Amino acid sequence: MSVELQWALYNLSWKALLDIVLVGLVFFGASFFFRGTQAIALVRGILLVLVTLLIVSSLLNLLALRWLLQNLVVVLGIAIPVIFQPELRRALERLGRAGSLLNRQAPEGLRTRIIDEVCQAAEKLSERRHGALIVLQRQSALEEYIRTGIPLNSDVSSQLLLTIFWPKTELHDGAGIIDQNGRLAAAAAVLPLTASRNLPDPKLGTRHRAAIGISEVSDAICVIVSEETGRIAITNAGRMIPKLDVKRLRTILTAFYGDERKGARTPFGALLERGQQWVNTQRERRNQA
């Protein structure tokens, strides 16, 4: 046992253990924000290179390499915010929403009616194999995506959704966005495509990639109906739950969109919710397998 390890074990106290646990929780919480994005591969590559160089410098006692690694800490402190700017911005936005006590969502009764209309439309669209992309806004601002579409500002109804996503209309190619006021704000909106490689199916088309993309950059929920298969799927927090029937779609929408308690929560509660969403997603995938 080395002298350094003996010294560390001898000076280990409950404060040191608490410090270690807190640091571990910080990294564990940060992993939820980066999981499923290209940043994960970049982080793994950086850690692999640094660990390898550190082991080599320690085993061979390479002083110059050790000096370089020590000075790289300052460089990484400047480079990391630049390299991971999108992920850090998204994480801070989520923490800001989690700490907000203001619930800007539509009233619970209106959200329940919206869920009914979306489920009715999804069922008929699935039967007819008409592709659809319906975004339900929660706390994140979606004005920049609403502006890319055709403004509607209308009540949400299954008949209107069926008309919008009818293949012969001009508005079917794009997303319909339901805003925080419970209004169908726009149709034919353009959404960001996901850059993640951890997709449930590598053959997913543009519609599904856009649904995952909008759920990565916001807390919005997206309902997708496949034009090729007629299958219904839903995305939330950068993850997709595929192959849903209308009953399960209604249950998931009620949990993610209809629950009034989603409006105000603490950052720790948001982290717990994030973990619970991951567990629910894995359970859904096992049920589909």
N, C-alpha and C positions, 0 to 999 in steps of 0.2 A: 504494500500500500504506500502510495507516494506521500510526501510530506504535505503537499497542498491538500490532498484528500483528507488526511488525518486532521489538519487544521480546520477544514470545513466542517467535518463531523463533530469536532470538539466544540466549535462555536455555534453549532446549530441550535436555534431557540424557537419558541413558538411564534415570535415575530417574523423570523426568517422563513418559517414554514408558511405563515400567512402570506408573506410577500411572494413566495414561489407560487402558491395557489392562485393569487390574484393575477399574477403575470400569465399563468396558464389559462385562466378564464378570459383574459384579454385576447390572447391568441386564438382561443377556441371560438370566441364570439366573432372575431374578425374573419375566421374561416368561413362562416356562413355567408358573409357578404361577397367573398371572392369565389365561393364554390360554384362550379358550372360555367365559369368564364375563362377567357384565354389567360387571365392573370395567373391562374393556378399553375399552368405549365411554365410560365415565366418564373414564378416563385420557386418552383421545384428545381428548375435549371440553375438559378442563382444559388440556392442552398446547396445543391450537389457540388457545384464548382467550389464554393467557399469551404465546405466541409472537407472536400478532397485536398484542397491546397493546405488547409489547416493541419490535417493529419500528416501530409508529406513534410511540411515544415517542422512539425514536432518530432517526427521519427528521425529525420535526417539532420535536425538542428540547423536548418537553413535560415540564417539571420536576416538576409536580405528579403527573402520571401515573407518571413514573419513581419518584418517592418512594413512591407507592402500591404499585407492583410490588415494590420493595425490602422494604417492610414486610409484604407478603403472604407472604414466605418464612416468617416466624415463625408467621403464622396457619396456613399449610399444614402446618407441622411439628406443630401440635396437631390439625388437622382430618383429616389423612391416616390416622392410626391409628384414628380414629372411623369415617370413611367406609369404609375397607377392612378393618374388623375381622374379618369372616369369612375374607377371603382371607389376611390376615396370620396369623391363627390356624391356618389350614390349612397355610400354608407352614412355620410353626414346628413344627407337628406332624410334617410330612414330614421336616424336617431332624433332628428328634429321633429319628424312627424310623431315619433313615439313619445316624445316629451311634451307634445302639445295637448292642452286640455280642451281645445276647441274642436268640436265635432262638426265638420263642414259637410257631412253627408246629408243626403235627402232623408226625410222622416222615415221611420221604420215601416209604417204602413205603405208608403209609396214604394219603398224598396221591395216589399213583399209582392206588390202588384207588378213591378217590373220583372221580378223573378218569374212570376206566372206567365207573363207575356213572352219573355225570352224562351222559356221552356216550351210553350206552345209553338212558337215559331221554329225552334230548333227541331222539334219532332216532325213537323211537316217538311221542313227543308231536308231533313235526313231521309224521309221517305221518297222525296222527289230527287234526291242527290243534287241539290243546288248548294254550291259552296257559299259559306257565310263566315264573317269575321265580326264579332260583336264585342266591343270593349266597354266594360263597366268601370267608371272612374270611382276611386275612393278618395284618399287624402292627397295624393300627388297631383300636381297641376299638369293638365294635358292640353293646354291652349295651343302650344306650338304644333301639335298633331291635329287638333281640331281645325286649325287654319289651313291645313293642306287639303281638306275635304270641301264638300259642298255644304254650306250651312243650311240647317233645317229648323232647329229649335222647336221641335214638335213633341207632343206626347208620345210615349212609347206604347206601341200596340203590336200585336203579332201580325196583323194585316199589313201594317206599314213595313215591318221587317221583311215579310215575305215579298212585298212589292220591290223593295230596295234590292234584294238579292236574287230577284228573278233574272236569269241569264240574259234576257233580251233588253234589260234596262241599261242606261248609261252609268248607273251608280253601283252596279253589283261588284265591280272590280275594285275592292278597297275595303276599309273597315267602317262600320257604323259605331260611333262613340256616344255613349250615354254619360252625360256629365254629372256633376255633384248635385245638381238641382233635380235630377231624375228626368231630364229632358234628352231627347235624341238630338244632340247638338249638331252632328254632321254625318254625312255618308261619303263613301269613296275616299276616306282619309288614308294617308300614307303613313305606315308605321315603320320603325327601325327594325332591321333584320338582326337576328341573333348571330353572334360570331362564335358561339360555343360549339365545341366539337362533341360534347357529351349529350347528344340528342338520343331520345328513345328509339328513333328510327332514322338512319342516315339518309333515307330516301324521302324524307319529309319535304313538302313543297314550300313555295314562298309564303303561302297563307299561314302555315303552321310556324314557320320561322319568324314571321312578323308577330305572331301571337306570343311566342316565347320572348322575342325582343322587347316588346312593350312591357311585359311583366318583369323584365330584368332592369329596366330603367325607371320603373315606377311600381306602385303597389296596386295597379289596376288588375282587374280580372278579365280574362278574355275567353269567350266561347267560340269554338271553331266547329264548322261542319264541313267535312271533306267532300269535295266535288266528285272525286273518283270513287270513293267507297260509301259515302253517306254517313260515315261514323262521326260521332260527336266527341269532342275533347275540350278540355279546359286548361288554362295556364294560370299560374299564380306564383309569384316570387321566383321566376325563372325556371319553373318546373312544369311539366305537362302531365296531366292525368288523361290517358286516352281511353277509347272504346267505352263510352258511357251510354247508358240508356237514359231516358228522360227522368226516371225516378231518382237515379243517382246524381244526375245533373242538378236536379232541384235540391237535393240534400247538400251537395257541395256548395252551390250558390247561396243557400241559406246560411251555411256555416261561415263562408268567406265574405259574403256581401250583405246578408240580411241581419247579422248580429250587431245590435246597437253598441255593444261593449267594445267593438273594434275602434271606436272613435277616439277614446282617450285611454292611454296606457303609459306606463313608465318604460324607460329604455330596457330595464331588466325584464319587464313583461314582454316587450317586443322580442327580446332574445329568446325567451321561453316559447313565444308563439312561433318564431322562426324554426326552432327545434321541433315543435309539435307538427308544423306543416311538413317538415322533412320526413318525420315518422309516418304521417298520414299518406304522403306520396309513396313511400316505400311499401306500405300496406296495400295501397291501391294497385301498385305494379305487381305485387305478389298475387293478388286476387285475379288480375288479368292474365297471369302466366298459366 
